[in-house]
């Protein structure tokens, strides 16, 4: 019996050894299976938001796996275009590390981020400026990000590196600090060719931006500001070349508002406004955005008061994406707004409305009178209560709406115009959710994407920028 058991164990050992040899062979190694170009793209996707020169994170971590991965990583320039210099004990060595890092980026534009931390030692170190040599590598710097708790640290960093870097090549500047920054540090004389600007404060503050280079900007993000409607209107009117704007502001309701002159921002494509308080319903008076493709507006805290004239001056006939959240807007005004957006493809709403009435109104009853005929993606956040009354989710009304919009238009164009993706975030029981899926079973088989779930906090608003 023991001999038989020993024979079985030996056979198992041989099989395991054979399997180990197969896995360890070159034909089973990842670099041998995946082309180097594809593996390079995977490496790029592994990068953190702010790459740092530490061996436990990409891209340096990728160089420690094997010889093949190291070779591919060192020959992928996109991995080495961004570096974050943080406060460490070896602060004087960091600039040399960055110079070596950027030498692997080929001829691509470079991005540098300083993170001074809560204490300003990085910016105030007496030998810091002498340790940062200026050469051809640093002349390709086009993106500069500065992050610090104290705003005077940012000013000191700029003062130290200005003689060493060519600020005329920098096109994007991002400043993140807890408290206001003296805006003379961001003047056109400092950055003559800036096109993209991000200014973010952790705590809402009252601040003026008289010296910022607004007329040159194509991308602008202002976050953490306490602005009146008048101040915001003045800022946006100065951005004559703006293409993408994001404003996270706390607007003063009691500020007197005087409508500005008629202003057309011909180049504006996307506009996102996040209000911390009620907001001012007439902040867009006399503003026109004829090329606007994406609009997002709403409040972070309690719902803001909607004024039907808020968006009336804006030409919405080119709008493709619309997001409205936490605004007290009547169904009538919402429908009037949607009827003006004939090319709208994506709609997201998180509003205190009776969703059954909304579904009924956008149900296709006859052609060609169709509200938002090009709508393909719809996301609705359903409020279970409106004040003290219950706001029930009507499964039948929702299903009828989806069915009516599944085959909109003629047979030749219905595929391109149908409502193909629907997301509903109501507080419904599993029985209601299952019933909805069952009633839409045929459409689901034909390709309808349906998402039903619970989201008690409503729409989660992102204030990140992708540029």
N, C-alpha and C positions, 0 to 999 in steps of 0.2 A: 504493500500500500504506500509506504514511504517513497519507494522508487518511482511509482506511478505519479505521485504528487510532485516529486522533484522533476520528473520529465515534463509535466504540464507547466511548471514554473519556468523551466528553461525555454520551452517553446514560446511562452508569453514574453520572456526577456528578449528573445530573438526578434519577435514581431515588433516590440517597442523600439529596439535598436534600429531595425529597418525603417520604421516610421520616422525616427529621429534623423537618420541619415538622409531621408528624402526631404524633410523639412529644411535641413541644414545645407542641402545642395544649392548650387547657384541658380538652378532653374526655378526654385521656390522663393527666392529672395525678392522683396518688394521692388527694388530698383530694376531687377531683371524682368518683372512682370509689367510694371507701369513705365511708360516712356518718361524720359527726363523732363520733357516740357510739361507733361501733366503733373508730375510730382512737384515741379516748381510752382505750379498754380496752387496745389494743395498746401505747400509751404506758406505761400502768401496768405491763404485763408486762415492759417494758424496764428498769424501775427496778432498780438494784443492791440488794444486801441492806442496805447502809448508804449512802444517798444523801448526796453531799457537794456543797458549793457551788462546783463547778469546771465549766468550760465544756466539758470533754472527756467528761463523763458525763451521762447522763440524770438529772434532767429538763432542766437548762440546755442540754444539747446539742440537745434537740428544739426549743428555741426559736430555734436558729440555722440551721435548714434552709431554711425559707421563711416567708412571712407567714402562710399558712394554718395551718401546723403550730404556729407561735408562738401564734396566737390560740387554737387548740384546747388546747394545753398550758397556757396561762395560765387557761383556763376549765375545767380538770379538777382539782378540789380535791384528789383522792386523790394527785396527784403531789407535793403540797407539805405533807404531814402529817408527814414524817420528815426530819430533817437531822442530820448528823454534824459536830461541831466538833472539828477536829484541831489539833494544834500547828503553827502557821505563824508567819511573821514578822509577819503582820498580825493578831495574835491579838485586838487591841482592836477591830478592825472586824468580827470574826466575829459577835458578838451582834447587831449592827445588821443584818447580812446575814440572820441567822436570823429576826429580827423581820419583815423584808420578805418572806422566804420563807413564813413562817406566815400572813401576811396574805392569801395566795392560797388558803389551805386552807378558806375558808368557815367553817362552824361545826363542822367535824369535830374529833375528839380529836387531840391532837398528841403527837409522839414526839421526844425530844431525846437525842442520844448524845454524850458527851464521850469523846474518845480522847486521853489525856494522853501516851501514848508512853513511851519509856524514861526521859525526863527530865521532871520535874514542872513545867516552866516555865508551862504552861497554867494549872495549878491554883494556882501560887504567885505569879503576876504581881500586883504590888500594885494595878494599876488594873483588874484583871479584874472584880471585883465591882461597881465603879462604872460599868462600861461595859454592864451588863446591866439595862436598865430593866424594871420590872414594870408591865404594863398588861393590858388585856383579852385580848390575843392569848395571852400567856404563861399566863393563868389557865386556859386549856383544856388545859394540859399534863397528860396522863394516863399517859405512859410515859417513864421515865427510865432510860437505860443509861449505865453508867460502866465504862471500860476503862483499865487502867493496869498497868504492871509492878510498881510499888511500891504497897502498900496504903495508905500514908499519903497518897499523892496523891488517892485516892478520898475520904478523910476531909477533906482540904483543900478539894476541889471542893464537897463537901456543905456544909461550913462557909461557903464563900463565897457560894453561891447560895441557901442557905436563907432569908436575909432578903428575897430578891428574888422567889422563886417560892412559889406556894401549894402546899405539900407535901400538904395535905389532899385535893387533887384527884387526886393521883397514885395510880393503881391497880396499875401494873406497874413493877417495879424489876429491872434486870439488872446484876449486878456481876461483872466478869471481871478477874482479877488473877493474878499469878504466885504470890503468897504470901498468907497468911491476912489477913483483914480483921477489925479489932476490931468485933464484932457490935453494940456499943452504937450504932454509926452507923446500924444498920438496925432500931432499936427501934420499938415501936408509937408512942412519942411522936414520933418523927421522921416516920413515914409512918402516920398513924392509919387510913387507908382502903385500905391495900395489900391486893390480892387475889392478885396473881401475882408470884412471886419466883424469880429465877435467881441462884444464887451458884456461880461456877465458878472453880476454882483450876487452874493449869497443872501444878503439882506436888502429888501427894497429901500431905496434911498431917493431923495430929491436931488437931481443932478442936472447940470446943463452941459451941452455938447456944442458950444458955439464954434470951436476951432476944428472939429473933426472934418475930414475931407469928404463930406456927403456927396457932392456932385460927381465925384469920380467912382463911387462905389457901385458895383454890380451885385454884390451880395452883402447883406447887413443883418446882424443878429444883435439885438439889445435886450438884455434880460436882467431883471431885478431892479427896475426903475419905478419911481413914483412920479407919474406924468399926468398932467391934465390933458383933456382931449385937445385943447388948443396947442399944447407943447408937442404932442404926438403928430398932430396935423402939420405943424411947422416943420418938423423933422422930415416927414415923408415927402413933403413938397420940395425939399432941397435935394432929394435923391433922384435926380432926373434920369440917371442911367441905370437905376435899380432893376434887377431881374428877379431876385429872390430875397424876400424879407421875412424875418421872424422876430416878433416883438412879444416879450413876456413882461407885462407891465401891470402896475397897480394904479388904476386911473382914478382921479379925483372927481367924484360925482358933483360936488358943489362948486366946481370951478366955473366961472362964466365962460361961455363959449361963443366965439365970434367966427362965423363961417369964413374961411379963406377964399381967395380968388379961385376961379375955375382952373384946375390943374389936371393935365393928362400925363400919366406915366405910361408911355407907349411900350416900354420894354418889359414891364413887370409881368412875370409868368406865374409866380407862386407867392402867396401872402398868407401868413399864419399869425394870428393875434390871440394871445393867451392873457386873459384879464384875471388878476387876483381878487378884485372886488367887483362891484356891480358893472363897472364900465360906463361909458357915456354913449348913449344910443346914436348920437349924431356926429361921431368923431370922423366919419368919412364924407361929410358934406362937401360938395363941389369937387370931389375927387373922381377921376375916370381912369379905368384900367382896361383899355380895349383889347389887350392881348392876354389877359389873365386866364390861366389854365387851371389853377388849383387855389381854393380858398378855404381856410379853416379859421373859425372864430368861436369863442366861447369863454366861459368863466371857470376858474379853478374851484372856488368855494360855492356860495349860494348862487342861484340862478340870477342872471342879469335881466334887466328890463329891455324888451325888444321894442324898437321903434320901426314901423313899416317903412319909414323914409331912410332907414339906416343904409340900405344897399340900393335904393332906387336910382341914385345917379350913376351907379357902376354898370357898365355894359357887361352883361353876363352871357352874351350869346356865344362866346368862345370857351366858356368854362367846361372843364372835363371832370373835375373832382371837387366835391363840396362836403365839408365837415362842420356841423353845428352841434354845440353841446352846452347844456346848462344855461339855456336862454328861455325866457318866458315869451314864447312866440305863439300866437293863435294859429290854429289850423289854416284859417283863411289866408293869413299872411304867408305862411309856409308854402302853401300851394301856389300863390301868386309868384313867389320867388322861384319855385321850381318850373313854372310855366315859362319863365323868361330864360331858362337854361336848356335850350332845345338840344344841345350837344352833350349834355351831362351823361357821363358813363358810370361814375362811382358816387354813391351817396351814403354818408354816415351821419346818423342823428342820435343824440342823447338828450331828448327834450321832454319837459313835463307836459305831454299831450296824451290824448286817448288814442292809442295805436290802432284800435279797431276802426275809428273814424278815418285815420290816415290811410290804412290799407284799403278801405272802401273807396276813398277818393282817387287813389292811384290805380285802382283796378281798371283794366281796359274793357270798356263797354262797347265802344264803337270806334271805327277808324274814319278819318285820320285824326280825330280829336283825342290825342294821347298825351298825357302828362309825362314829361321826360322820356321821349320815345327811344332814345339811345341807351337807356339805363341797363347796365349789365351786372353791376355789383351793388348790393344793398345791405347795409348793416344798421339794425335798429336796436337800441337799448331801451327796453321796456320798463317803465316805472310802475311798480305794483300799487302805488298809492299816489293820488293827486290831492294834495291837502289832506283832508280827513276822509275822503271817499276812496273806495277801492277801484283800481284800474285793472279790470280783468283782461287777460290775454285771450282774444277770440281766435281759436284755432281755425274754424271754418272760414272766417273772413280772411285770415292770412293765407290759407291754402288757395282760396279762390283768386286772390291777388296774384300769387305766384303762377298759377295755371294760366291766367289770362295774359300774363306777360311772357310766357314761355314761347309762344309762336306769334310774335308781333310782326306785322308786315306781310309781304308776299312770300311765297315759298322760296324764291331765289335769295331774299335778303333776311329771312327770319333768323337764320343761324347767327348772323352777325349782330342782330338787334335784340336777341332774346336775353332775358334776365337769367344769367347762368350761375351766379353765386349769391346766396342769401345767408346772412348771419343774423340771428336773433338772440338777444341776451335778456330773456325775461326770467322772472322767478316763477317757473311753471313746474308742475309735478312731472315725474317720470312718465305717468300715464298720458299726460297731454303731449309730451315730447314724442312718445312712441306713436301716438295717434297721428301726429303731424307727419312723421316719417312714413307711416303706413298710407296715409292719403296721398302723399307725394311719391309713392313707390315707383310708379312708371317713369316719372320725370327723373328720379334719381338714377334709374337704370339707363336713361338716355343721356345722362351727363350732368344733371343739376348737382351743384355743390351746396349742401345744406349744413349749417352749423347752428345747433341749439344748445345753449348752456346758461349758467347762472353767473352773473357779474354784479354782485351787490354794490360795488363801488362805482359802477358805471364806466364810462369811457376813460381809459388811462391815456392821458395826454403826454406825448413825448416832446421835449423841448430840445432834443439833439438836432444837429444839422449834419447833412451828408456831404457838405462841400468844404 
